Amino acid sequence: MSEREASDDPRDPKKVVREGWNRVSTIYRPPGSPADAFDHTNTDYREWLQPFFRMLAPGSEVLDLGCGCGIPEARMLSERFRVTGVDISDVQIARARRTVPEGRFLRADMTRVSFPARSFGGVVCLYSLIHVPLDEQPDLIAKVYRWLGPGGLFLVTTGATAWTGVEEGWLGSNAKMYWSHADAPTYEQWFKERGFRILRRTLVPEGATRHALFLVQAPTASPAGPAPRIGAGQRGLDYFDR
Ligand SMILES: C[S@@+](CC[C@H](N)C(=O)[O-])C[C@H]1O[C@@H](n2cnc3c(N)ncnc32)[C@H](O)[C@@H]1O
């Protein structure tokens, strides 16, 4: 466990996030629910993951950072791939081990895990990077780039607008929650600076606000190789590019 996680400081963002998710796990995603508390449905997730199913070979290694309770994305990905999930919350990881028994799950801070270079064909980080302090995010994006093999895919939810803060009584519970994110153009710049190619950037509504969803790709072994077939116009999504 990292020094940061072991902190007794109640304002420590990692502690707030870990304790908060331990408390709200089943409020956010009740067992058996087809949607989360913000109405992102399992159908939405399946559509977002389609490029993984189209472009990665069966049996590829896929990393799920901030995997939550394993539902929906780790379970969907495990239909075709070998999934490693990482989550800072004890309760979320315990649920993930039950819901996706074939997966490998690590209870850890995603900024503290390490894997050999080129370990994964794909990495997903859905609604979880936004809980990592902003100053740690560029390094994490750089690590993901190193962990991906040639042409590897990274699907990640980011902020659409910049905000860092804590909310009390989150989801009607007695939990606090911490968020930290830049705006979508900043993330796009970070991905490009790192060497990723942007395949998709989408705004996903959430009540009165919204997040950005990026699908980015590490360079392929052959730059002249065929362009990936990432379709536009998927259901219910507000494209701001393509
Ligand atoms: C909104 S949930 C999303 C879960 C799942 N990815 C989904 O889309 O349904 C955010 C998850 O990120 C995890 N998380 C937040 N910060 C983390 C960190 N630094 N390291 C690992 N997991 C983290 C939380 O514990 C929580 O389970």
The ligand as an ORCA input file, in Angstrom:
! r2SCAN-3c Opt
* xyz 0 1
  C     -17.905      5.788    -10.971
  S     -17.055      4.312    -10.474
  C     -16.877      3.586    -12.067
  C     -16.818      2.085    -12.032
  C     -16.828      1.439    -13.404
  N     -15.626      1.788    -14.138
  C     -18.043      1.884    -14.185
  O     -17.888      2.632    -15.162
  O     -19.173      1.512    -13.803
  C     -15.408      4.934    -10.161
  C     -14.470      3.854     -9.607
  O     -13.124      4.346     -9.646
  C     -12.465      3.884     -8.497
  N     -11.287      4.741     -8.256
  C     -11.283      6.065     -8.003
  N     -10.020      6.509     -7.809
  C      -9.217      5.425     -7.967
  C      -7.812      5.218     -7.904
  N      -6.967      6.228     -7.619
  N      -7.331      3.989     -8.132
  C      -8.174      2.948     -8.405
  N      -9.518      3.080     -8.471
  C     -10.030      4.304     -8.263
  C     -13.538      3.983     -7.420
  O     -13.224      3.214     -6.282
  C     -14.768      3.512     -8.158
  O     -14.968      2.124     -8.024
*
